């Protein structure tokens, strides 16, 4: 370790190499060596899955040194590269040597050859991966600019105009096993840029100009596993399954008017089908099969709340958002997919009324802390901060009450808390009509949750996993990307054991009605 080499220059020219060798006597201790460099021959292909390598981050330097790494080592920083770093790294070799007075090696005392890292075999199909990435890019550009989307399955005319269409994701899996056959996030990047240290100019191109803009393209972010989005109509099979499991007949039919109106006067709000919103159309007589085929929002509003507001018979299933969200959990939308073992994975979480209440309490407390600093007759926020905090907490806890207190009740309670007379009316209005009335799930929430909107937000990987479970008869497989790893001398073969479990409390016959 006394003679641990230090790199002072990389990628030097042939001329420089020749000069150094010619001046060996004048440059004791200076030598030229070849070093292995990670190469990604397919450039951007599957870059988010493969990841990239680079110098050890300063924040993790100590932990790597404790594992026997040296400061100059190159390590995995994202994707499979980082998740399987210790398997891929191998073992360093070394030489114990004798040197003369000017540093020339005179004898080799001990030589330990380096050991290559393991070879990983991924589940990706290279040809399918290429097709998938090209199709994704083409679809995004068609949505943004319009034109004709051409494919061997037919051409589709696209109007364009989706100016924010700059990112997207696709994942393709084997529904029977959970093998990930293709996974693409757009835009992507070339991992070769990182191998010898990326330039600041190149790195800037990979970072969104505005980090607060969630729609800005982020090439280093894998949207397949790290982007949680409202799933929209792809969620409707969850609502359908929840209703079927609670007794709904798939032949139950409504006469879809195209829109449901809630509220009255200036607060009246429409909840419509896409055919209504675009041209005041409707789906007419609609059962579950047609509702799924044509994506009829009104049908799912109806079965997702158990309340028929369009003049037909009541549905045979009485469910609400809680039951719908329970089935979202059964289909794995509240957990990681299994890909977290192979690459970085975030997850969306299934909404709940409890989470909404806590969120509303936090917003109410924030509002009260801003506006009630001097609203009490006996204290101010500055004069008695502990008592002020206790009273604010008491008001916020009204969100927990199952029966929402009305405005007169809130005024009486505020009086008991010694709120100034002039502040009673405006505070009560805000507390009741902006916060308390919306703390619990409303019919509006139920509508939005039933069609994959509202607080629903899941990754594409979570969505493909749940849909695979419907397609394969109810087995919720773990998704995976690494099939096996083999050591350099073939002495160890690590093959992943994949387990699939049948989803409890789900009737396979009901699944058939969703396919």
JOQUI-V331719 format. One record per pair of residues at least 24 apart in sequence whose ideal C-beta (glycine too) atoms are under 6 Angstrom apart, sorted by the first residue. I is the first residue (numbers start at 1). J is the second residue. If there is no record, write none. Layout:
<<I	J> <I	J>>
//
This chain:
<<10	196> <28	102> <28	103> <29	103> <37	195> <38	195> <40	191> <40	192> <43	190> <44	188> <44	190> <46	124> <46	129> <47	188> <47	189> <47	191> <48	185> <48	222> <49	79> <49	183> <50	79> <50	80> <51	78> <51	79> <51	80> <51	81> <51	82> <52	77> <52	78> <52	191> <52	194> <53	81> <54	194> <79	343> <83	342> <83	343> <84	120> <87	118> <87	485> <88	117> <89	117> <90	115> <90	116> <90	117> <91	115> <115	488> <116	488> <118	485> <118	487> <119	486> <120	482> <120	485> <121	483> <121	484> <122	481> <122	482> <123	179> <123	180> <123	481> <123	483> <125	181> <128	181> <128	182> <129	182> <132	170> <132	182> <132	184> <133	184> <136	168> <136	170> <136	184> <136	186> <137	186> <140	165> <140	168> <140	186> <164	215> <166	217> <167	217> <169	223> <169	224> <169	460> <171	224> <171	460> <171	461> <171	464> <173	464> <173	468> <175	468> <175	471> <175	472> <176	472> <178	477> <178	478> <178	479> <178	480> <178	498> <180	479> <180	481> <183	224> <185	222> <185	223> <185	224> <187	217> <187	219> <189	219> <224	460> <224	461> <225	339> <225	345> <225	459> <225	461> <226	346> <228	348> <228	457> <228	458> <228	459> <230	453> <230	456> <230	457> <231	452> <231	458> <231	463> <232	452> <233	295> <234	463> <235	452> <236	300> <237	470> <237	514> <238	327> <238	328> <239	300> <239	304> <239	324> <239	450> <240	288> <240	514> <241	327> <242	319> <242	323> <242	324> <242	327> <243	303> <243	317> <243	319> <244	510> <246	317> <246	319> <247	316> <247	317> <248	303> <248	315> <248	316> <248	317> <249	316> <250	288> <250	513> <251	287> <252	315> <253	285> <253	287> <254	286> <254	299> <254	302> <254	310> <254	312> <255	285> <255	312> <256	282> <256	283> <256	286> <256	296> <256	298> <257	282> <257	310> <258	282> <260	309> <271	447> <273	297> <273	298> <297	451> <300	450> <300	451> <301	447> <301	450> <304	450> <305	446> <320	446> <321	441> <321	446> <321	449> <324	450> <325	350> <330	503> <331	466> <331	469> <332	465> <332	466> <332	476> <333	458> <333	462> <333	466> <337	461> <337	462> <337	465> <337	479> <338	478> <338	479> <338	480> <339	461> <339	479> <342	481> <342	482> <348	457> <348	458> <348	459> <351	455> <353	440> <353	441> <357	399> <357	439> <360	399> <360	435> <360	439> <361	396> <361	399> <364	396> <364	435> <365	392> <365	396> <368	392> <368	395> <375	419> <375	420> <375	423> <376	418> <377	418> <377	420> <378	418> <391	417> <398	436> <399	439> <404	436> <404	437> <407	432> <470	511> <470	514> <473	508> <474	502> <474	503> <474	506> <474	508> <474	511> <475	500> <475	502> <476	503>>
//
